[in-house]
Amino acid sequence: MKNKKRDLSALALSILAIVLLNFVASFVFHRFDLTSEKRYTLSPATKSLLSKIDETVFVKVYLEGDFPAGFKRLRNETKEMLDEFRAYSNNNIEYEFINPSSNPDKTQQNEVFKQLYDRGLTPTPLEVKEENGTSQQIIWPGALVSYKGRETPWNLLKTQMGTSAEGQLNNSIQALEYEFASCLRNLSATINDEIGFIEGHGELDTLHVDDIKNALGQFYGLKRVKIDGQLKALDGLAAIIIAKPDTAFSKEDKFVIDQFIMRGGKVLWCIDQLETRLDSLAKSGRTLAVPYELGLDDMLFRYGARINPNIVMDMQSSALPVNIAFRGQKPKIEMKPWIYSPVVMPGANHPIVKNLDVIKFDFVSSIDFVEAPGIEKTVLLTTSKNSKTINAPVRVDMRIMQFKQEEAQFKNPRQPVAVLLEGEFESVFKNRAFPDEFLKEYQLKKKGVKSKMIIISDGDVISNDVQTSSGKPYPLGYDKYTNQTFGNKNFILNCVNYLCDDSGLISVRSRELTLRLLDKKKIKTERIKWQVINVGLPLALVIVFGMFYFIRRKRKYGK
């Protein structure tokens, strides 16, 4: 009876402790991340965003079906990340995984594919090995995210030229938190920051910035602004974009931009330092690139950078179609490297360029840093190790494609073509006289509050081509000669997001996940060994335990 009472008391205390523990746990939320790189630990900015979700977010993930192991890993990581988001959003996130190829009717299947493509998802072709050879399979590694009647696409797979398939999948997994959090931020935003495209100095027209304008329009309010000496022309804007001007800025316009920066405004400069007449190049096959007189050099110099009056030529470049047949013969077209159009592989670990695909430039110049106290300077993009610079004036001749380029001639490697400046900038008008009547209602600010700007030494990086026959714009970054789409759009989007992001969300893009892959050589040479160990060892342990238990029982009860 004494032992019985003791056991009942212990049971009652255990039950009470469990009840109390659960009661306390209902008021305290915590998740334990045991991974070495804390891959399931969300950033404070993401947690803050999730805490503000007040209605259900529906996520339809079109990554279901029979596909290779790498995509199954992406699927599983996506599910686990969505579970993590759900936990921090008070269960306001619901998701389902859908196989868009499940319908055996090809007509209906193609209709589903068309709907997904029209809604912003990108398909990926796969080559699947079968008994009788190989077959092509189309998968849709993406999702549609809906919230409060609004919808946005979420492409899970991040491709990057020159990166292995395993590397691309790992980069995609690294980007899951940032990409999904960005979707939520854009869907839940009620008041967007307003971005101004400056005009009045020969900047790109609306048709040539149509694609980036549509992309930015999903996240920000946009308008075209003609300063025209108006002191308050930029009031209310979070950032401005100066896209490939070709005429000089007046002193008054420069003053307005300068004071906009001094008051915390952000600027994306996409500047061509040299004028290259493409009409002359198309007509005669040659032209002369000479410096523009934009009047912006003193401003950029004061802020900490200088765009040099040169052109960077790079052996890592895009290509143009060239007729290599002799005169009078049937045309024979070959793609030849066009060294005036470098394709830049992002190599920096900065969140703006991390895991981006290659970016195409045209007649780009190099950028130097100059002394600017208190300004943090970061190189975002550089040309390849096989590049060289030619100072203006530069003779641009298409006949250069007929000759093989010697690597030894390209002696100016890694030329910066995009840089980031951050800090408290000093006004270029600090020690300059200015008409008093212009400053009657405007106090000159000589030292700015903390701000940032990005300088890109090519105006074409933000310009989309236009189809000659229809007048419709191509996607930004699309090369009509090679049918390849470069990473220009994502680069510009990341630039603007970084300039306008005050939540720190974009810093999530720089997180690193370790790619843990099996050693393929060991898999091939030691396959049988590890199969025997994995199958035989558990069986052996069970048999040994059974024998030990049998012997123990026999000794104990055999007497």
Buried (B, 14 or more C-beta within 10 A) or exposed (E): EEEEEEEEEEEEEEEEEEEEEEEEEEEEEEEEEEEEEEBBBBBEBBBBBBEEBEEEBBBBBBBBBEBBEBBBBBBEBBBBBBEBBBBBBEEBBEBEBBBBBEEEEEEEBEEBBEEBEEEBBBBBEBEEEEEEEEEEBEBBBBBBBBBEEEBBBBBBBBBBEEBEEEBBBBBBBBBBBBBBBBBBBBBBEEEBBBBBBBBBBEBBBEBBBBBBBBBBEBBBBBEBBBBEBEBEBBEEBBBBBBBBBBEBBBBBBBBBBBBBBBEEBBBBBBBBBBBBBEEEBEEEEEBBBBBBEBBBBEBBBBBBBBBBBBBBBBBBBBBBBBEEEEEEEEEEEEEBBBBBBBBBBBEBEBBBBBBBBBBBBBBBBBBEBEEBEEBEBBBBBBBBEBBBBBEBBBEBBBEBBEEEBEEEEBEBEEBBBBBBBBBBBBBBBEEEEEEEEBBEEEEBBEEBEEBBBBBBBBBBBBBBBBEEEEEEBBBBBBBEEBEBBBBBBBBBBBBBBBBBBEBEBBBBBBBEBEEEEEEEEEEEEEEEEEEEEEEEEEEEEEEEEEEEEEEEEEEEEEE
